[in-house]
Amino acid sequence: MKWFSILTLTLMIMLILSACGANAAPPPTISAVDLQGTVAAVAFTMIAETQAAIPTATPAPTETITNTPAPTTTPVPPPFSDLTLTPATPGNSGGGDECENAVLPHVLEGKTVKLRINNSTKVAVNVSVYLNRTIPPQVCGYRAYTLEPGSALVINDLVEGCFTIWAWNPDPKDYFMVTNGAASCIDSSDPWVFDVSTRDIRQR
């Protein structure tokens, strides 16, 4: 449609110029080939200007994806928040139990004891063994373990002292937490065996 209007406009201009100059000297003749080239040049120029005026589509901003490192797994202290554990050492006037979230050192000094903890439940449980040794060398804190269903845990590197054991199922659907109650003071004379059930932890 644009080509037709451009061609019509050009022809009209040529006719008007030729009519106005009828009494004057005869205008120079233009060959059909030259006229066609002129019309084509004008048309291509107008098309190029029209294309240049069209706004270009800008791509939509893309969301930048960042690599966020996954959280690291750190040992979780046992659920002592509702329990008060005070060492039996006299003269402790501190504001709280300093051993509550302390992890026992890898090497302990004193006579070693042998503990066996049996998981008689049908689920894997987290086990926390808390030691409070009030005789020199004094030490207190806990160690954490995972015990598969129906399996047993044997611990040979703890020392004489008073022990409190917790076991809990971390699955919220079947959550339970049990303990052996008051601390069991253990010496090196015998192997000490504790059975974990969904109701309690009993010493054999």
C-alpha positions as CSV (number, residue, x, y, z in Angstrom):
1,M,0.0,0.0,0.0
2,K,2.9,2.4,0.8
3,W,4.5,1.6,-2.5
4,F,1.4,2.5,-4.4
5,S,1.0,5.9,-2.6
6,I,4.6,6.8,-3.1
7,L,4.4,6.0,-6.8
8,T,1.2,8.0,-7.2
9,L,2.7,11.0,-5.4
10,T,5.7,11.0,-7.7
11,L,3.7,10.7,-10.8
12,M,1.5,13.6,-9.7
13,I,4.5,15.8,-9.1
14,M,5.8,15.0,-12.5
15,L,2.5,15.8,-14.2
16,I,2.2,19.2,-12.3
17,L,5.7,20.2,-13.3
18,S,5.2,19.3,-16.9
19,A,1.9,21.2,-17.0
20,C,3.4,24.3,-15.4
21,G,6.2,24.4,-17.8
22,A,4.1,24.0,-21.0
23,N,4.8,27.6,-22.2
24,A,8.4,27.5,-21.2
25,A,11.2,25.7,-22.8
26,P,10.5,22.1,-23.2
27,P,11.6,20.2,-20.1
28,P,14.3,17.7,-20.4
29,T,12.9,14.3,-21.1
30,I,13.4,11.6,-18.5
31,S,13.6,8.0,-19.6
32,A,11.3,5.4,-18.1
33,V,14.3,3.6,-16.6
34,D,15.6,6.8,-14.9
35,L,12.1,7.5,-13.5
36,Q,11.7,4.0,-12.2
37,G,15.1,4.2,-10.5
38,T,14.2,7.5,-8.9
39,V,10.9,6.2,-7.6
40,A,12.6,3.0,-6.2
41,A,15.3,5.1,-4.5
42,V,12.7,7.3,-2.8
43,A,10.7,4.3,-1.8
44,F,13.7,2.5,-0.3
45,T,14.7,5.6,1.6
46,M,11.2,5.9,3.2
47,I,11.1,2.2,4.1
48,A,14.6,2.5,5.8
49,E,13.5,5.5,7.8
50,T,10.3,3.7,8.8
51,Q,12.2,0.7,10.0
52,A,14.6,2.9,11.9
53,A,11.7,4.5,13.7
54,I,10.3,1.2,15.0
55,P,11.3,0.7,18.6
56,T,13.5,-2.4,19.2
57,A,12.3,-5.0,21.6
58,T,14.4,-5.1,24.7
59,P,14.8,-8.5,26.4
60,A,13.1,-8.9,29.8
61,P,15.6,-8.8,32.7
62,T,16.6,-12.3,33.7
63,E,16.8,-13.3,37.3
64,T,20.3,-13.9,38.6
65,I,20.7,-17.3,40.2
66,T,23.2,-17.5,43.0
67,N,24.8,-20.5,44.5
68,T,23.9,-20.5,48.2
69,P,25.8,-23.1,50.1
70,A,23.7,-25.7,51.9
71,P,23.6,-25.3,55.7
72,T,26.3,-27.3,57.4
73,T,25.3,-30.1,59.8
74,T,26.4,-29.3,63.3
75,P,25.9,-31.6,66.4
76,V,22.8,-30.5,68.2
77,P,23.0,-30.5,72.0
78,P,20.7,-32.8,73.8
79,P,17.3,-31.5,74.8
80,F,18.3,-30.2,78.2
81,S,16.3,-27.0,78.1
82,D,13.6,-28.3,80.5
83,L,16.0,-30.0,82.9
84,T,18.2,-28.6,85.6
85,L,21.5,-30.4,86.0
86,T,23.6,-29.1,88.8
87,P,27.0,-30.6,89.6
88,A,27.4,-31.9,93.1
89,T,30.5,-29.9,93.7
90,P,30.0,-27.5,96.7
91,G,30.3,-23.8,96.3
92,N,28.9,-23.5,92.8
93,S,27.1,-20.2,92.8
94,G,27.0,-19.7,89.0
95,G,23.8,-18.6,87.2
96,G,23.4,-21.9,85.4
97,D,24.8,-25.3,84.7
98,E,28.1,-24.7,82.8
99,C,28.1,-28.4,81.8
100,E,24.6,-28.3,80.2
101,N,25.9,-27.9,76.7
102,A,29.5,-28.9,77.2
103,V,30.9,-31.7,75.0
104,L,33.2,-34.2,76.8
105,P,36.8,-34.2,75.7
106,H,38.0,-37.1,73.5
107,V,40.4,-38.3,76.3
108,L,39.2,-38.5,79.9
109,E,41.3,-39.1,83.0
110,G,40.2,-41.6,85.6
111,K,39.2,-45.3,85.8
112,T,37.4,-46.3,82.7
113,V,33.9,-47.9,82.7
114,K,32.1,-50.0,80.2
115,L,28.6,-49.0,79.1
116,R,26.2,-50.9,76.8
117,I,23.1,-49.2,75.6
118,N,20.5,-51.4,73.8
119,N,17.9,-49.9,71.5
120,S,14.8,-52.1,71.8
121,T,12.6,-49.8,69.8
122,K,11.7,-50.1,66.1
123,V,13.2,-46.7,65.2
124,A,16.6,-45.0,65.1
125,V,17.1,-42.9,68.2
126,N,19.5,-40.1,69.2
127,V,21.3,-40.9,72.4
128,S,23.0,-38.5,74.7
129,V,25.2,-39.7,77.6
130,Y,25.8,-37.0,80.2
131,L,28.7,-37.5,82.7
132,N,29.1,-35.6,85.9
133,R,32.4,-36.6,87.6
134,T,32.7,-34.8,90.9
135,I,35.9,-36.5,92.1
136,P,39.3,-35.3,90.8
137,P,39.9,-34.9,88.0
138,Q,36.5,-33.3,87.7
139,V,34.8,-33.3,84.3
140,C,31.2,-32.9,83.1
141,G,29.5,-32.8,79.7
142,Y,27.9,-35.1,77.2
143,R,28.5,-37.2,74.2
144,A,25.9,-37.8,71.4
145,Y,25.3,-41.0,69.4
146,T,22.8,-42.4,66.9
147,L,21.5,-45.9,67.6
148,E,19.7,-47.9,64.9
149,P,16.6,-49.9,65.7
150,G,17.4,-53.2,67.6
151,S,21.1,-52.4,67.8
152,A,23.4,-51.9,70.7
153,L,26.1,-49.3,71.5
154,V,29.2,-50.2,73.6
155,I,31.2,-47.4,75.1
156,N,34.6,-48.1,76.6
157,D,36.2,-44.7,76.9
158,L,34.2,-43.0,79.6
159,V,35.3,-42.8,83.2
160,E,33.7,-43.4,86.6
161,G,31.1,-40.8,87.6
162,C,27.4,-40.2,87.6
163,F,25.6,-40.7,84.2
164,T,22.3,-39.5,82.9
165,I,21.2,-41.0,79.6
166,W,18.6,-39.5,77.2
167,A,17.2,-41.2,74.1
168,W,14.7,-39.6,71.7
169,N,13.1,-40.2,68.3
170,P,13.7,-37.1,66.1
171,D,10.8,-37.9,63.8
172,P,8.0,-35.5,64.7
173,K,5.3,-38.0,63.8
174,D,6.4,-40.6,66.4
175,Y,8.4,-38.4,68.7
176,F,9.3,-39.6,72.2
177,M,12.0,-38.8,74.7
178,V,13.0,-41.1,77.6
179,T,15.7,-41.0,80.3
180,N,17.1,-43.2,83.0
181,G,15.8,-40.6,85.5
182,A,18.2,-39.7,88.4
183,A,21.8,-40.1,87.5
184,S,23.3,-43.5,87.8
185,C,26.7,-43.4,89.5
186,I,28.9,-46.0,87.8
187,D,32.2,-47.4,88.8
188,S,34.6,-49.7,86.9
189,S,33.6,-52.9,88.6
190,D,31.1,-54.3,86.1
191,P,29.8,-53.7,82.6
192,W,26.7,-51.4,82.9
193,V,23.8,-52.2,80.6
194,F,20.8,-49.9,79.8
195,D,17.8,-50.8,77.7
196,V,16.0,-48.0,75.7
197,S,12.3,-48.4,75.1
198,T,9.6,-45.9,74.1
199,R,8.6,-45.7,77.8
200,D,11.9,-45.3,79.7
201,I,15.6,-46.3,79.9
202,R,16.2,-49.1,82.5
203,Q,19.4,-50.3,84.0
204,R,19.7,-54.1,84.0
